[in-house]
């Protein structure tokens, strides 16, 4: 590759890496500040929350720097392989539960919870074993357990996804199904076709219903505003109130055709990803 293109590719990779890191740091600090810190410090000011978020970001950066030696010892120091292997251990349970929740109406909270817990425990166990038994060099006998030696991490992702889906299905069938109200507009089969116009209740207050003292107090600022240094008289007569024009309320209804079109495209992309995942493994 020419020097110019090589530098361009390095710049693109660095920009993508920086974008990923900043999004991770921002999301992590926000989760800690809003979900944990604000829960125990309910009266905390905005300045305090901002300071806590910045401190958490600095701590995450320090932890990331300390994690570099562990990264170099895992997966022969290959960053891309490390990212793909960690994703294969943590992402399949979420994917399986999400797909079941969208396309199977019988999925309930208990099934999703225990599916995620079982998948997370198995994925973390495989990841810890990867750190304990690093892969040997090429041509050297591999003394690792068979689950590491014989099962590639991409193949393990497929197995973990299927196992998580099985646990979620079994637990969902053994527990109570969700109600129709809980599934409305949340699954593929319960999308509502009816076009519901949102109703916004606005409280109207007429001058006749306002107490005289409140109406008098509200007229004093208007009278003061109409007084000036160059005028000899002060007009304290109330100005006629203008009737506010009602704002148009836009419908939040989503066209059924484009909704199904986006869902079909998502399914096609997911199938392509699964094919590449299995083929190149």
NUDREN-615544 format. One record per residue: residue number from 1; chain; x, y, z of N, C-alpha, C in turn. Coordinates in steps of 0.001 Angstrom, whole numbers, m for minus. Layout:
<pts>
PT    k  c     n.xx     n.yy     n.zz    ca.xx    ca.yy    ca.zz     c.xx     c.yy     c.zz
PT  NUM  A        X        Y        Z        X        Y        Z        X        Y        Z
...
</pts>
This chain:
<pts>
PT    k  c     n.xx     n.yy     n.zz    ca.xx    ca.yy    ca.zz     c.xx     c.yy     c.zz
PT    1  A      852    m1194        0        0        0        0      886     1242        0
PT    2  A      589     2228     m842     1405     3454     m869     1387     4174      477
PT    3  A     2417     5023      633     2565     5716     1925     1373     6617     2214
PT    4  A      876     7318     1199     m262     8203     1432    m1507     7452     1866
PT    5  A    m1818     6343     1166    m2989     5550     1540    m2799     4875     2890
PT    6  A    m1564     4483     3180    m1304     3867     4481    m1560     4867     5612
PT    7  A    m1122     6096     5430    m1388     7116     6446    m2868     7429     6566
PT    8  A    m3572     7418     5407    m5009     7661     5444    m5738     6553     6197
PT    9  A    m5341     5304     5964    m5969     4190     6675    m5695     4259     8167
PT   10  A    m4476     4646     8549    m4162     4776     9978    m5010     5881    10605
PT   11  A    m5173     6997     9861    m6007     8086    10388    m7448     7637    10549
PT   12  A    m7960     6867     9594    m9341     6371     9693    m9494     5436    10885
PT   13  A    m8527     4538    11072    m8608     3607    12200    m8505     4340    13537
PT   14  A    m7629     5345    13609    m7516     6106    14845    m8792     6891    15129
PT   15  A    m9390     7462    14092   m10644     8205    14290   m11758     7273    14763
PT   16  A   m11845     6076    14154   m12866     5114    14589   m12626     4664    16022
PT   17  A   m11351     4445    16379   m11039     4029    17750   m11371     5129    18756
PT   18  A   m11027     6373    18427   m11328     7482    19327   m12836     7686    19471
PT   19  A   m13573     7532    18364   m15022     7668    18436   m15634     6589    19327
PT   20  A   m15157     5366    19196   m15679     4276    20034   m15356     4503    21504
PT   21  A   m14118     4931    21781   m13729     5144    23175   m14505     6289    23815
PT   22  A   m14669     7384    23079   m15411     8513    23650   m16872     8152    23910
PT   23  A   m17475     7394    23007   m18869     6983    23237   m18976     6055    24442
PT   24  A   m18004     5160    24607   m18032     4243    25758   m17836     5006    27060
PT   25  A   m16858     5912    27077   m16610     6689    28296   m17813     7561    28645
PT   26  A   m18389     8192    27642   m19543     9065    27890   m20732     8266    28415
PT   27  A   m21014     7123    27787   m22149     6303    28230   m21923     5748    29636
PT   28  A   m20708     5302    29918   m20427     4726    31237   m20533     5776    32333
PT   29  A   m19961     6951    32095   m20054     8007    33109   m21493     8468    33309
PT   30  A   m22275     8509    32233   m23679     8906    32356   m24469     7871    33156
PT   31  A   m24234     6590    32888   m24937     5546    33632   m24615     5614    35120
PT   32  A   m23332     5807    35443   m22962     5872    36858   m23560     7109    37509
PT   33  A   m23506     8252    36827   m23972     9499    37433   m25485     9509    37617
PT   34  A   m26229     9089    36595   m27691     9177    36648   m28307     8020    37427
PT   35  A   m27816     6804    37190   m28460     5624    37784   m27951     5281    39179
PT   36  A   m26734     5683    39524   m26172     5300    40828   m25997     6520    41729
PT   37  A   m25235     7508    41248   m24937     8656    42095   m26197     9469    42413
PT   38  A   m27009     9746    41384   m28195    10553    41594   m29234     9825    42433
PT   39  A   m29176     8522    42498   m30119     7758    43308   m29881     8010    44791
PT   40  A   m28611     8159    45197   m28282     8392    46590   m28090     9876    46909
PT   41  A   m27872    10676    45871   m27758    12127    46058   m28848    12806    45243
PT   42  A   m30078    12706    45740   m31219    13194    44985   m31238    14713    44854
PT   43  A   m30636    15407    45813   m30611    16864    45791   m29309    17419    45228
PT   44  A   m28561    16596    44543   m27295    17056    43988   m27508    18062    42866
PT   45  A   m26657    19064    42822   m26770    20100    41806   m26213    19616    40473
PT   46  A   m26474    20408    39438   m25960    20066    38116   m24437    20121    38092
PT   47  A   m23863    21042    38821   m22403    21147    38887   m21792    19904    39525
PT   48  A   m22455    19404    40578   m21964    18191    41230   m22039    16989    40290
PT   49  A   m23144    16838    39569   m23268    15717    38634   m22239    15811    37518
PT   50  A   m21987    17029    37041   m20984    17201    35996   m19597    16830    36502
PT   51  A   m19280    17215    37727   m17971    16883    38302   m17826    15380    38500
PT   52  A   m18881    14727    38979   m18832    13269    39178   m18647    12551    37841
PT   53  A   m19351    13002    36794   m19181    12390    35476   m17764    12519    34959
PT   54  A   m17131    13674    35178   m15748    13846    34720   m14787    12970    35509
PT   55  A   m15010    12853    36815   m14134    11994    37630   m14260    10532    37205
PT   56  A   m15489    10081    36934   m15684     8694    36476   m15000     8470    35131
PT   57  A   m15050     9454    34251   m14368     9326    32957   m12865     9185    33143
PT   58  A   m12272     9971    34048   m10835     9863    34315   m10495     8486    34884
PT   59  A   m11337     7981    35786   m11087     6649    36353   m11153     5582    35268
PT   60  A   m12100     5687    34361   m12196     4718    33270   m10975     4776    32365
PT   61  A   m10454     5959    32119    m9249     6076    31294    m8062     5409    31987
PT   62  A    m7930     5610    33301    m6839     4974    34047    m6969     3456    34005
PT   63  A    m8197     2962    34176    m8412     1508    34109    m8075      977    32720
PT   64  A    m8390     1726    31690    m8068     1302    30320    m6563     1229    30098
PT   65  A    m5826     2180    30639    m4365     2153    30496    m3775      973    31257
PT   66  A    m4303      715    32465    m3802     m424    33250    m4132    m1743    32572
PT   67  A    m5218    m1776    31774    m5656    m3008    31117    m4791    m3360    29901
PT   68  A    m3934    m2456    29451    m3135    m2699    28239    m2238    m3925    28375
PT   69  A    m1489    m4133    29480     m684    m5376    29582    m1509    m6646    29501
PT   70  A    m2722    m6618    30079    m3584    m7799    29981    m4009    m8020    28533
PT   71  A    m4267    m6932    27821    m4636    m7043    26416    m3500    m7611    25579
PT   72  A    m2266    m7214    25898    m1125    m7717    25143     m887    m9198    25382
PT   73  A    m1237    m9681    26568    m1032   m11104    26858    m2175   m11975    26344
PT   74  A    m3309   m11376    26016    m4466   m12138    25536    m4529   m12096    24020
PT   75  A    m4878   m13219    23407    m5047   m13323    21955    m3811   m12869    21190
PT   76  A    m2649   m13183    21747    m1360   m12864    21106    m1198   m11365    20850
PT   77  A    m1851   m10525    21629    m1713    m9092    21492    m2420    m8500    20296
PT   78  A    m3303    m9238    19644    m4017    m8735    18472    m5305    m8038    18933
PT   79  A    m5362    m6733    18699    m6479    m5938    19194    m7795    m6345    18541
PT   80  A    m7776    m6545    17223    m9017    m6882    16521    m9561    m8229    16991
PT   81  A    m8685    m9216    17147    m9122   m10531    17617    m9653   m10428    19044
PT   82  A    m9010    m9607    19855    m9480    m9424    21240   m10877    m8821    21263
PT   83  A   m11110    m7784    20451   m12428    m7150    20428   m13495    m8126    19953
PT   84  A   m13188    m8883    18897   m14163    m9831    18375   m14450   m10958    19367
PT   85  A   m13425   m11425    20070   m13634   m12515    21023   m14461   m12053    22217
PT   86  A   m14175   m10862    22743   m14966   m10353    23872   m16416   m10107    23448
PT   87  A   m16593    m9581    22234   m17958    m9388    21721   m18682   m10717    21574
PT   88  A   m17978   m11757    21161   m18592   m13081    20995   m18993   m13693    22329
PT   89  A   m18376   m13261    23419   m18719   m13807    24729   m19857   m13041    25408
PT   90  A   m20062   m11766    25049   m21030   m10932    25759   m22258   m10557    24934
PT   91  A   m22117   m10462    23610   m23226    m9978    22774   m24281   m11038    22444
PT   92  A   m23948   m12334    22257   m24975   m13312    21860   m26172   m13410    22798
PT   93  A   m26028   m13373    24131   m27230   m13425    24972   m28198   m12265    24723
PT   94  A   m27654   m11062    24553   m28515    m9910    24286   m29224   m10069    22945
PT   95  A   m28493   m10547    21947   m29095   m10743    20626   m30217   m11769    20660
PT   96  A   m29988   m12882    21342   m30999   m13937    21401   m32266   m13451    22103
PT   97  A   m32108   m12761    23223   m33274   m12285    23969   m34018   m11219    23168
PT   98  A   m33309   m10344    22499   m33957    m9298    21712   m34771    m9891    20561
PT   99  A   m34192   m10857    19858   m34899   m11475    18733   m36139   m12221    19226
PT  100  A   m36007   m12943    20323   m37170   m13655    20865   m38258   m12683    21313
PT  101  A   m37862   m11598    21953   m38848   m10640    22446   m39607    m9961    21310
PT  102  A   m38970    m9805    20154   m39618    m9128    19037   m40512   m10087    18249
PT  103  A   m40078   m11325    18051   m40772   m12227    17139   m41533   m13354    17837
PT  104  A   m41491   m13444    19162   m42235   m14489    19862   m43020   m13845    20998
PT  105  A   m44345   m13886    20908   m45187   m13201    21868   m45170   m13853    23244
PT  106  A   m44727   m15102    23311   m44758   m15823    24588   m43592   m15451    25503
PT  107  A   m42603   m14746    24995   m41454   m14368    25812   m41890   m13417    26920
PT  108  A   m41487   m13711    28155   m41850   m12861    29280   m40597   m12385    30010
PT  109  A   m40817   m11668    31076   m39700   m11063    31808   m38798   m12113    32443
PT  110  A   m39383   m13154    33005   m38571   m14188    33661   m37684   m14917    32657
PT  111  A   m38247   m15251    31493   m37453   m15928    30486   m36303   m15071    29989
PT  112  A   m36564   m13775    29756   m35499   m12883    29303   m34423   m12721    30371
PT  113  A   m34838   m12610    31631   m33867   m12414    32712   m32947   m13621    32864
PT  114  A   m33538   m14814    32983   m32713   m15997    33202   m31912   m16365    31955
PT  115  A   m32436   m16073    30774   m31636   m16277    29570   m30403   m15398    29565
PT  116  A   m30564   m14133    29930   m29417   m13230    29999   m28427   m13652    31079
PT  117  A   m28923   m14077    32236   m28033   m14466    33321   m27222   m15713    32968
PT  118  A   m27880   m16715    32413   m27164   m17939    32029   m26150   m17639    30917
PT  119  A   m26559   m16880    29912   m25636   m16535    28838   m24466   m15712    29328
PT  120  A   m24707   m14783    30260   m23620   m13966    30786   m22628   m14797    31589
PT  121  A   m23120   m15725    32404   m22224   m16572    33202   m21373   m17454    32299
PT  122  A   m21979   m18062    31288   m21214   m18932    30385   m20208   m18113    29575
PT  123  A   m20625   m16947    29076   m19695   m16113    28318   m18532   m15628    29158
PT  124  A   m18788   m15194    30400   m17698   m14755    31271   m16778   m15910    31634
PT  125  A   m17337   m17107    31805   m16494   m18276    32090   m15533   m18549    30941
PT  126  A   m16032   m18503    29709   m15159   m18697    28550   m14108   m17589    28462
PT  127  A   m14477   m16358    28731   m13521   m15257    28644   m12437   m15380    29713
PT  128  A   m12812   m15791    30935   m11816   m15975    32000   m10859   m17112    31649
PT  129  A   m11392   m18183    31061   m10525   m19288    30634    m9552   m18835    29543
PT  130  A    m9978   m17922    28691    m9076   m17399    27659    m7910   m16655    28287
PT  131  A    m8161   m15933    29378    m7076   m15225    30055    m6174   m16182    30837
PT  132  A    m6756   m17213    31415    m5956   m18160    32198    m5091   m19031    31287
PT  133  A    m5648   m19475    30157    m4923   m20340    29214    m4746   m19597    27897
PT  134  A    m3701   m18796    27768    m3483   m18072    26503    m3119   m19044    25384
PT  135  A    m3438   m18698    24147    m3122   m19608    23035    m1620   m19714    22818
PT  136  A    m1118   m20929    22549      326   m21094    22313      720   m20605    20922
PT  137  A     2014   m20583    20674     2518   m20177    19375     2246   m21262    18331
PT  138  A     2378   m20851    17072     2112   m21784    15976     3144   m22904    15981
PT  139  A     2698   m24144    15860     3583   m25300    15828     3872   m25886    17182
PT  140  A     3352   m25294    18257     3581   m25776    19612     2336   m26518    20086
PT  141  A     2546   m27557    20897     1428   m28350    21396      502   m27460    22226
PT  142  A     m797   m27648    22009    m1807   m26835    22686    m2334   m27598    23894
PT  143  A    m1937   m27205    25128    m2395   m27936    26319    m3697   m27406    26893
PT  144  A    m4361   m26524    26215    m5565   m25911    26757    m6713   m26922    26802
PT  145  A    m7758   m26635    27579    m8939   m27520    27584    m9575   m27593    26202
PT  146  A   m10329   m28664    25991   m10911   m28889    24666   m11920   m27813    24288
PT  147  A   m12582   m27207    25289   m13553   m26179    24981   m12881   m24948    24382
PT  148  A   m11597   m24740    24680   m10846   m23645    24081   m10098   m24080    22837
PT  149  A    m9600   m25311    22859    m8781   m25788    21746    m9623   m26159    20532
PT  150  A   m10797   m26714    20746   m11585   m27252    19635   m12714   m26326    19179
PT  151  A   m13132   m25397    20015   m14261   m24525    19682   m13747   m23107    19468
PT  152  A   m13863   m22612    18231   m13449   m21252    17923   m14396   m20258    18603
PT  153  A   m13895   m19069    18887   m14739   m18119    19624   m15943   m17662    18806
PT  154  A   m15862   m17651    17479   m17017   m17303    16660   m18052   m18427    16668
PT  155  A   m17567   m19683    16620   m18493   m20816    16759   m19103   m20842    18159
PT  156  A   m18319   m20463    19159   m18844   m20405    20520   m19949   m19364    20630
PT  157  A   m19845   m18275    19889   m20891   m17245    19907   m22213   m17804    19396
PT  158  A   m22165   m18616    18345   m23395   m19220    17819   m23993   m20192    18838
PT  159  A   m23133   m21002    19461   m23610   m21955    20473   m24210   m21215    21667
PT  160  A   m23549   m20137    22096   m24050   m19371    23240   m25378   m18697    22919
PT  161  A   m25534   m18214    21693   m26798   m17593    21295   m27933   m18621    21315
PT  162  A   m27671   m19814    20783   m28692   m20861    20781   m29022   m21324    22203
PT  163  A   m28003   m21429    23052   m28231   m21855    24428   m29052   m20820    25200
PT  164  A   m28742   m19552    25006   m29504   m18493    25667   m30960   m18487    25208
PT  165  A   m31160   m18664    23905   m32523   m18715    23383   m33281   m19905    23958
PT  166  A   m32613   m21045    24100   m33267   m22220    24681   m33679   m21997    26125
PT  167  A   m32789   m21391    26909   m33132   m21113    28310   m34293   m20136    28398
PT  168  A   m34270   m19096    27570   m35360   m18119    27589   m36694   m18750    27198
PT  169  A   m36675   m19649    26212   m37910   m20310    25779   m38453   m21218    26875
PT  170  A   m37572   m22010    27491   m38021   m22950    28522   m38592   m22214    29727
PT  171  A   m37891   m21188    30189   m38378   m20447    31358   m39669   m19702    31038
PT  172  A   m39773   m19175    29830   m41003   m18468    29452   m42193   m19395    29405
PT  173  A   m41987   m20627    28931   m43083   m21589    28883   m43487   m22085    30261
PT  174  A   m42564   m22057    31211   m42871   m22531    32558   m43458   m21452    33454
PT  175  A   m43494   m20223    32999   m44028   m19119    33792   m45230   m18501    33077
PT  176  A   m45835   m17527    33722   m47048   m16921    33179   m46739   m16086    31943
PT  177  A   m47606   m16153    30939   m47377   m15352    29731   m47694   m13886    29971
PT  178  A   m47139   m12976    29190   m47471   m11553    29331   m48879   m11265    28823
PT  179  A   m49479   m10228    29331   m50830    m9852    28921   m50804    m9114    27587
PT  180  A   m51989    m8971    27000   m52092    m8274    25713   m51711    m6795    25842
PT  181  A   m52056    m6193    26985   m51710    m4783    27186   m50197    m4593    27264
PT  182  A   m49484    m5562    27826   m48035    m5450    27919   m47348    m5634    26573
PT  183  A   m47957    m6348    25647   m47328    m6628    24355   m47753    m5667    23257
PT  184  A   m48669    m4760    23535   m49177    m3886    22491   m48061    m3011    21926
PT  185  A   m47904    m3077    20588   m46913    m2283    19839   m45478    m2570    20241
PT  186  A   m45220    m3749    20845   m43861    m4097    21244   m43295    m5281    20479
PT  187  A   m44115    m6096    19855   m43637    m7242    19094   m44055    m7094    17637
PT  188  A   m43516    m7983    16804   m43820    m7950    15375   m45291    m8218    15124
PT  189  A   m45905    m9079    15941   m47267    m9534    15685   m48309    m8681    16391
PT  190  A   m47896    m7768    17244   m48866    m6953    17981   m48781    m5479    17616
PT  191  A   m48229    m5175    16448   m48193    m3785    16002   m49608    m3319    15691
PT  192  A   m49983    m2191    16209   m51331    m1667    16028   m51433     m977    14677
PT  193  A   m52470    m1328    13916   m52695     m735    12596   m53534      530    12711
PT  194  A   m54235      689    13827   m55115     1835    13993   m54294     3102    14138
PT  195  A   m54771     4154    13510   m54110     5454    13595   m54739     6238    14733
PT  196  A   m54018     6327    15812   m54540     7002    17005   m54024     8433    17038
PT  197  A   m54961     9378    17104   m54594    10784    17186   m54375    11150    18642
PT  198  A   m53187    11625    18992   m52939    11941    20399   m53797    13103    20865
PT  199  A   m54353    12962    22042   m55180    14003    22628   m54402    14673    23754
PT  200  A   m54251    15966    23639   m53525    16738    24634   m54528    17628    25360
PT  201  A   m54684    17363    26631   m55623    18139    27433   m54953    19428    27890
PT  202  A   m55528    20558    27491   m55012    21861    27878   m56017    22551    28778
PT  203  A   m55552    23049    29897   m56428    23728    30841   m56591    25179    30405
PT  204  A   m57833    25596    30151   m58126    26951    29712   m58641    27753    30908
PT  205  A   m58039    28919    31069   m58432    29806    32164   m58913    31111    31556
PT  206  A   m60152    31453    31779   m60710    32695    31266   m60585    33784    32316
PT  207  A   m60561    35063    31905   m60453    36143    32902   m61604    36165    33877
PT  208  A   m62783    35670    33482   m63935    35695    34392   m63739    34761    35569
PT  209  A   m62952    33648    35343   m62763    32676    36404   m61587    33011    37314
PT  210  A   m60786    34026    36936   m59627    34371    37743   m60069    35268    38880
PT  211  A   m59626    35059    40096   m59997    35942    41205   m59574    37370    40936
PT  212  A   m60315    38314    41572   m60059    39725    41311   m58672    40147    41771
PT  213  A   m58213    39643    42929   m56887    40022    43414   m55802    39536    42472
PT  214  A   m55937    38280    41960   m54934    37743    41045   m54933    38516    39735
PT  215  A   m56159    38934    39269   m56236    39684    38022   m55640    41075    38201
PT  216  A   m55813    41661    39378   m55255    42979    39646   m53739    42930    39698
PT  217  A   m53199    41890    40334   m51748    41762    40408   m51131    41523    39045
PT  218  A   m51855    40801    38187   m51314    40530    36858   m51337    41753    35977
PT  219  A   m52207    42744    36290   m52272    43949    35477   m51245    44989    35884
PT  220  A   m50715    44896    37125   m49757    45895    37572   m48475    45913    36752
PT  221  A   m47855    44751    36408   m46652    44818    35563   m46939    45428    34210
PT  222  A   m48134    45155    33633   m48439    45744    32335   m48545    47258    32443
PT  223  A   m49126    47749    33548   m49242    49191    33713   m47883    49842    33906
PT  224  A   m46988    49175    34628   m45660    49718    34833   m44862    49756    33544
PT  225  A   m45064    48751    32698   m44337    48731    31433   m44764    49865    30517
PT  226  A   m46053    50294    30634   m46536    51329    29738   m46150    52728    30208
PT  227  A   m45647    52854    31430   m45201    54148    31933   m43799    54441    31435
PT  228  A   m43535    55667    31088   m42215    56087    30623   m41881    57427    31241
PT  229  A   m40626    57813    31136   m40179    59070    31711   m40703    60274    30946
PT  230  A   m41012    60106    29695   m41456    61239    28872   m42946    61443    28873
PT  231  A   m43707    60521    29449   m45167    60654    29467   m45614    61234    30791
PT  232  A   m46639    62065    30737   m47169    62676    31944   m48255    61856    32588
PT  233  A   m48846    61022    31802   m49924    60193    32326   m49555    58725    32154
PT  234  A   m50112    57923    32974   m49847    56486    32954   m51140    55769    32658
PT  235  A   m51131    55030    31606   m52326    54302    31184   m52383    52975    31920
PT  236  A   m53327    52840    32789   m53465    51597    33574   m54607    50735    33100
PT  237  A   m55159    51064    31940   m56253    50255    31422   m55702    48931    30894
PT  238  A   m56321    47828    31231   m55813    46538    30732   m55958    46435    29231
PT  239  A   m54955    45881    28623   m54975    45653    27186   m55842    44450    26866
PT  240  A   m56516    44478    25734   m57335    43299    25363   m56461    42082    25121
PT  241  A   m56892    40993    25679   m56116    39759    25558   m56325    39134    24188
PT  242  A   m55226    38697    23634   m55273    38017    22341   m55464    36527    22566
PT  243  A   m56389    35982    21831   m56633    34539    21944   m55499    33777    21278
PT  244  A   m54774    32936    22028   m53657    32205    21406   m54153    31226    20361
PT  245  A   m53413    31176    19279   m53769    30253    18214   m53389    28835    18607
PT  246  A   m54271    27893    18423   m53924    26495    18781   m52835    25953    17867
PT  247  A   m51858    25338    18478   m50773    24739    17707   m51202    23395    17136
PT  248  A   m50828    23128    15906   m51203    21831    15328   m50442    20698    15993
PT  249  A   m51163    19649    16340   m50572    18475    16975   m50267    17450    15897
PT  250  A   m48991    17185    15703   m48580    16228    14681   m48774    14799    15188
PT  251  A   m49228    13960    14333   m49474    12565    14697   m48152    11819    14811
PT  252  A   m48067    10936    15795   m46887    10104    15987   m47082     8717    15372
PT  253  A   m48096     8571    14551   m48369     7290    13918   m47298     6985    12877
PT  254  A   m46797     5775    12900   m45789     5332    11945   m46459     4524    10839
PT  255  A   m46128     4883     9609   m46720     4193     8475   m46365     2711     8534
PT  256  A   m47371     1858     8358   m47153      421     8500   m46209     m113     7431
PT  257  A   m46294      426     6212   m45429      m54     5134   m43963      193     5457
PT  258  A   m43630     1423     5857   m42232     1727     6149   m41758     1035     7416
PT  259  A   m42671      795     8345   m42295       51     9536   m41901    m1384     9188
PT  260  A   m42730    m2050     8376   m42385    m3412     7959   m41155    m3414     7047
PT  261  A   m40999    m2382     6224   m39847    m2297     5332   m38542    m2234     6134
PT  262  A   m38524    m1425     7186   m37329    m1333     8030   m37070    m2641     8770
PT  263  A   m38124    m3289     9225   m37955    m4561     9937   m37405    m5640     9009
PT  264  A   m37894    m5711     7787   m37395    m6707     6829   m35928    m6447     6504
PT  265  A   m35550    m5185     6317   m34144    m4871     6067   m33268    m5253     7249
PT  266  A   m33778    m5051     8456   m33006    m5437     9636   m32803    m6955     9691
PT  267  A   m33842    m7707     9321   m33712    m9168     9308   m32702    m9614     8252
PT  268  A   m32736    m8994     7076   m31781    m9355     6016   m30352    m9070     6454
PT  269  A   m30120    m7895     7046   m28778    m7557     7513   m28320    m8503     8617
PT  270  A   m29238    m8890     9494   m28871    m9817    10557   m28495   m11182     9980
PT  271  A   m29238   m11653     8976   m28907   m12936     8341   m27554   m12876     7645
PT  272  A   m27258   m11751     6987   m25954   m11599     6333   m24830   m11624     7364
PT  273  A   m25035   m10942     8482   m24015   m10940     9532   m23800   m12334    10103
PT  274  A   m24891   m13065    10305   m24748   m14434    10828   m24012   m15315     9829
PT  275  A   m24278   m15145     8538   m23588   m15937     7513   m22097   m15636     7517
PT  276  A   m21732   m14349     7521   m20319   m13995     7548   m19659   m14469     8845
PT  277  A   m20419   m14383     9926   m19897   m14833    11222   m19520   m16304    11171
PT  278  A   m20401   m17114    10592   m20150   m18558    10549   m19176   m18942     9442
PT  279  A   m19220   m18242     8304   m18385   m18620     7167   m16905   m18332     7413
PT  280  A   m16626   m17111     7886   m15231   m16735     8069   m14639   m17266     9363
PT  281  A   m15447   m17867    10205   m14902   m18506    11396   m14173   m19791    11048
</pts>
